[in-house]
Structures are given as structure tokens and as C-alpha cells.
């Protein structure tokens, strides 16, 4: 396994991070235990979860994933071997805290205490804001549209002050963002420096062969400010495995079971998938290997969050860390990207 520093901390996190969002809906606790056991045996020391999980998010699935991880910690007695990341849900989920999900001290405190109880631990290593409290263009929206009627939201400084209290009492160690923009990450870093407040150590955003929007604006900040990307959807929610090519819709696949990921298999995306499939085949790789190796190779990436519903998928994803793409392959990837830019944001 390869490792990188988390932000400017002394924590070495594995380049492959175990994603957990399917545990509780598509995966049982037995599956989750098997995935965690296998991953730690392969050198992975970084797990990512959220109070919101499992997905698709709803009242019934809320908190299930954290409970499974907590049960594993209790049974294996190895909490100290894992760098654990979780997230506080933002506004929009009426079943969480009765819809009171603004990032104020009270709500964040309730969220942290709930996660600690489910995870059966007394601290979280990296605590992330799952999505911005303000209106932004995340979750597949390309354009930012300012809303004159936007409701009030806590300013960046107030949020950092609230998080600082939980760092000081030992419930969380470091903080990060998710689904953020260049504006957001810049404001947080500026305030941390000027106001002597906790520093955001990472940003968890989507990034893949079919969504390289992070490269515009965000990647430079990640490198220069040591606030690296924790990649989610490196396979475009499984679409870059190639299993949806040629009109296929496998039973028990995410696209078959649930709605909400249609942008991953739109016509432009499928055109790009065909090109990446040909490239991978010509270089004796699977599409998964090509897609994951590309993400792993990016200098602004701190860790690549992989998700799997089967052990075969998990093994292939983890093994991608051993693949080094040649300059020739990278050049061909870029040519395909130029012809099919970001079809699945």
C-alpha cells in the first residue's frame, strides 16, 4: 500500500480509502466485516463513512453504516489501527434532527455525539461537512445560480469556531470539507490562517475519467495549500466498470436498483466509456484498473475512496494501487477527455 500525509498533519493515510456507503442497504453487516478485515490486511488504514449512510439516504437507512463499523471496532478491538473519517449532514434531510441541519454548534454537537455512539468510539480522526450549508453547484449541477431568496446560513468563521470546540474537547481531531467549491475552500483556509482557527485538511469531491472538473480551480489549491482531494465516485458510481455498456443493466446494480445516478450513464458518458474500454483493452487492463490507476496517479489526490458491493470488486479496486500508467496511456486518456469532456459531473 502507498501512503500520503493528510493535509499538513502527521497522519499517513493509505492511498486507497475504504468507502462504506452501501453497508446497510446493498451490503449486510457480514459483508461489511469481510470488507474491513480484507482491507486492513492489505494495508488500508483509512475508512470513510457518514452519519447519513447507508445510501440511498432515508429515515430507515440513517446511521446503519456507522453502527456496522462500531460493531466491528468492538469485536476486533482495533480502533487504534484505523484513521476514521465521518461527516455531518447538511440541510435538506428532514429525518435528521427534524430537519435542523444547519452547521451551528448545537447541531454539529448532536451529530458528533450520535456518530460517536454508533461508531463505539470516543473520537473521530477526520470530521467533514458533508455538503455546503449555502447553495452551491454540487451534486452534478454545472452552473452556480445565485438565489435572491436563499435562507440564512452560518458563515465560515462561525462554523470553524464551532468545530474548534469539538477539537478542543477531543471528540474530533481534524476537519475537512465535502462537495466544496474553490470559493468555499479558499474562504475556510483564509480564515483559519488569519483567525487562528482549525484548518481544513482535505476536501472530498467527485473525480473520475468522466468528471475532471476538480482540475479547474480546485487542484491548484489542493497542491499549494496541502489540502488534498479525497476522491469519491472514482468509477462514476460504478459506471466506469463497463457493466452498463451496450445497453446492459445488470440485476442488483446501483443503476438498476435506485434512481439518482442517471447522469453517470447519459449518452455522452456512454460514448466516453466505450473509448476508455478500448484503451484499457489495448493495454491489457480492465476499465476499472484504468480508471482507478488514473485517479491514484494525480498529484492533488490524497486518497481514493473505493466502494464495492462484492469482494471481487473490492480486490480489483485495491489492487489498482500497484498499476503505474505510462505517459503514452496518460496522453491517450487526455485525448479521449478532450473529445468527451466531463460528461458525468
C-alpha positions, 0 to 999 in steps of 0.5 A: 500500500502507498501512503500520503500525509493528510493535509499538513498533519502527521497522519499517513493515510493509505492511498486507497480509502475504504468507502462504506456507503452501501453497508446497510442497504446493498451490503449486510453487516457480514459483508461489511466485516469481510470488507474491513478485515480484507482491507486492513490486511492489505494495508488500508488504514483509512475508512470513510463513512457518514452519519447519513449512510447507508445510501440511498439516504432515508429515515430507515437507512440513517446511521446503519453504516456507522453502527456496522463499523462500531460493531466491528471496532468492538469485536476486533478491538482495533480502533487504534489501527484505523484513521476514521473519517465521518461527516455531518449532514447538511440541510435538506434531510428532514429525518435528521434532527427534524430537519435542523441541519444547519452547521451551528454548534448545537447541531454539529454537537448532536451529530458528533455525539450520535456518530460517536455512539454508533461508531463505539468510539470516543473520537473521530480522526477526520470530521467533514461537512458533508455538503455546503450549508449555502447553495452551491453547484454540487451534486452534478449541477454545472452552473452556480445560480445565485438565489435572491431568496436563499435562507440564512446560513452560518458563515465560515468563521462561525462554523470553524469556531464551532468545530474548534470546540469539538477539537478542543474537547477531543471528540474530533481531531481534524476537519475537512470539507465535502462537495466544496467549491474553490470559493468555499475552500479558499474562504475556510483556509483564509480564515483559519490562517488569519483567525487562528482557527482549525484548518481544513485538511482535505476536501472530498469531491467527485473525480473520475475519467468522466468528471475532471472538473476538480482540475479547474480551480480546485487542484491548484489549491489542493497542491499549494495549500496541502489540502488534498482531494479525497476522491469519491465516485472514482468509477462514476458510481460504478459506471466506469466498470463497463457493466452498463455498456451496450445497453446492459443493466445488470440485476442488483446494480446501483443503476438498476436498483435506485434512481439518482445516478442517471447522469453517470450513464447519459449518452455522452458518458456512454460514448466516453466509456466505450473509448476508455474500454478500448484503451484499457483493452489495448493495454491489457487492463480492465476499465476499472484498473484504468480508471482507478490507476488514473485517479491514484496517479494525480498529484492533488489526490490524497486518497481514493475512496473505493466502494464495492458491493462484492469482494471481487470488486473490492480486490480489483479496486485495491489492487489498482494501487500497484498499476503505474500508467505510462505517459503514452496511456496518460496522453491517450486518456487526455485525448479521449477527455478532450473529445468527451469532456466531463460528461458525468459531473 
